[in-house]
Amino acid sequence: MDIKKLTTILLVFLACALHAQITAAGGAVFYVSGELAGYNNATTIINPTYNKRNDQVTIRALVCKSGTTEPEMEYTFITSRTLVDAKAGSGTGETNQFHWCCQLIYIEYLQTITANSGITFTPN
C-alpha cells in the first residue's frame, strides 16, 4: 500500500473518530473543483487544520461512497479563523467544537452551489 493511500485511510479513521462528518439527504451532492461533480447520498468527512502563520483554516473534505468511509474524491476549502470563531461550537472540548464550526462553514459553502438547492446537510 502506498503512503498516500495509507495517510488518507488514517485521516478518514481519525475524522470518523472525531465525528467530523456531514451527511446529505435529498439526492446527489455537488462539489466544485474546476468542474461540477455530483455524488449520490454522499457522506463528507472533513479534516480541518489551522495554520497560525497565515491565520487560515484549511478544510480537507473527503467525499465518501454511501454507507462507507471509502473516499471517492477529495476537495480542499480554505477559510479564515475569523469565520470559524464566529460560529457557535457544539460538543465537549475545544477540538470537537472546532470540528463542528468547520462543518457548519463547509455546509454553508455547499449551500452556495446552485445544484445543491434541494439538499439537506446535517453535521454529525
C-alpha positions in Angstrom: 0.0 0.0 0.0 1.4 3.4 -0.9 1.9 6.1 1.7 -0.7 8.5 0.2 -3.4 5.9 0.4 -2.4 4.8 3.9 -2.4 8.5 5.0 -5.9 9.0 3.6 -7.2 6.0 5.3 -5.7 7.1 8.6 -7.2 10.6 8.2 -10.6 9.2 7.4 -10.4 7.0 10.5 -9.4 9.9 12.7 -12.0 12.2 11.3 -14.7 9.5 11.9 -13.5 9.1 15.4 -14.0 12.8 16.0 -17.4 12.7 14.3 -16.4 15.3 11.7 -18.9 14.1 9.1 -21.6 15.8 7.1 -24.4 13.7 5.8 -26.7 14.7 3.0 -30.3 13.9 2.1 -32.4 14.7 -1.0 -30.3 13.5 -3.9 -26.9 13.9 -5.3 -24.5 16.4 -3.6 -22.5 18.6 -5.9 -18.9 19.9 -5.4 -16.9 22.3 -7.5 -13.2 21.9 -8.2 -12.8 23.3 -11.6 -15.9 21.5 -12.8 -19.2 20.4 -11.2 -19.3 16.8 -9.9 -22.2 15.0 -8.2 -22.2 12.1 -5.7 -25.3 10.2 -4.6 -26.1 10.1 -0.9 -22.5 11.1 -0.1 -21.1 11.5 3.3 -18.4 14.2 3.6 -15.7 13.7 6.2 -13.8 16.8 7.0 -10.3 17.2 8.3 -9.8 20.9 9.3 -6.4 22.3 10.2 -5.5 25.7 11.5 -2.4 27.5 10.3 -1.4 30.1 12.8 1.2 31.6 10.5 -1.4 32.8 7.9 -4.5 32.7 10.3 -6.3 30.4 7.9 -8.3 27.1 8.3 -7.9 24.5 5.6 -10.7 22.1 5.4 -9.9 18.9 3.6 -13.2 17.3 2.6 -13.3 13.6 1.7 -16.4 12.6 -0.2 -17.2 9.0 0.6 -19.4 6.4 -1.0 -22.8 6.0 0.5 -22.7 4.0 3.7 -18.8 3.7 3.8 -15.8 5.7 4.8 -14.1 4.9 1.5 -13.2 8.3 -0.2 -14.3 8.8 -3.8 -12.9 12.3 -4.1 -11.1 14.9 -2.1 -11.7 18.7 -2.0 -9.8 21.5 -0.2 -11.6 24.6 1.1 -9.8 27.5 2.8 -11.4 29.9 5.2 -10.4 32.4 7.8 -10.1 31.8 11.5 -12.4 34.8 12.0 -15.3 32.9 10.2 -14.6 29.8 12.3 -14.6 31.9 15.5 -17.9 33.5 14.6 -19.7 30.1 14.7 -21.0 28.5 17.9 -19.3 25.2 18.6 -21.1 22.1 19.8 -19.7 19.1 21.8 -17.3 18.7 24.6 -13.8 20.1 24.3 -12.2 22.6 22.0 -11.4 20.0 19.3 -15.0 18.9 18.9 -16.2 22.5 18.9 -13.6 23.4 16.2 -14.7 20.5 14.0 -18.4 21.4 14.5 -17.7 25.0 13.5 -15.8 23.9 10.4 -18.6 21.6 9.4 -21.0 24.5 9.6 -18.8 26.6 7.4 -18.4 23.8 4.9 -22.2 23.3 4.8 -22.6 27.0 4.1 -20.2 26.6 1.2 -22.0 23.6 -0.2 -25.3 25.5 0.0 -23.9 28.2 -2.2 -23.7 25.7 -5.1 -27.0 26.1 -7.0 -27.2 22.4 -7.8 -27.4 21.6 -4.1 -30.6 23.7 -3.6 -32.8 20.7 -2.7 -30.2 19.0 -0.4 -30.4 19.0 3.4 -27.0 18.8 5.0 -26.5 17.6 8.6 -23.3 17.9 10.7 -22.6 14.9 12.9 
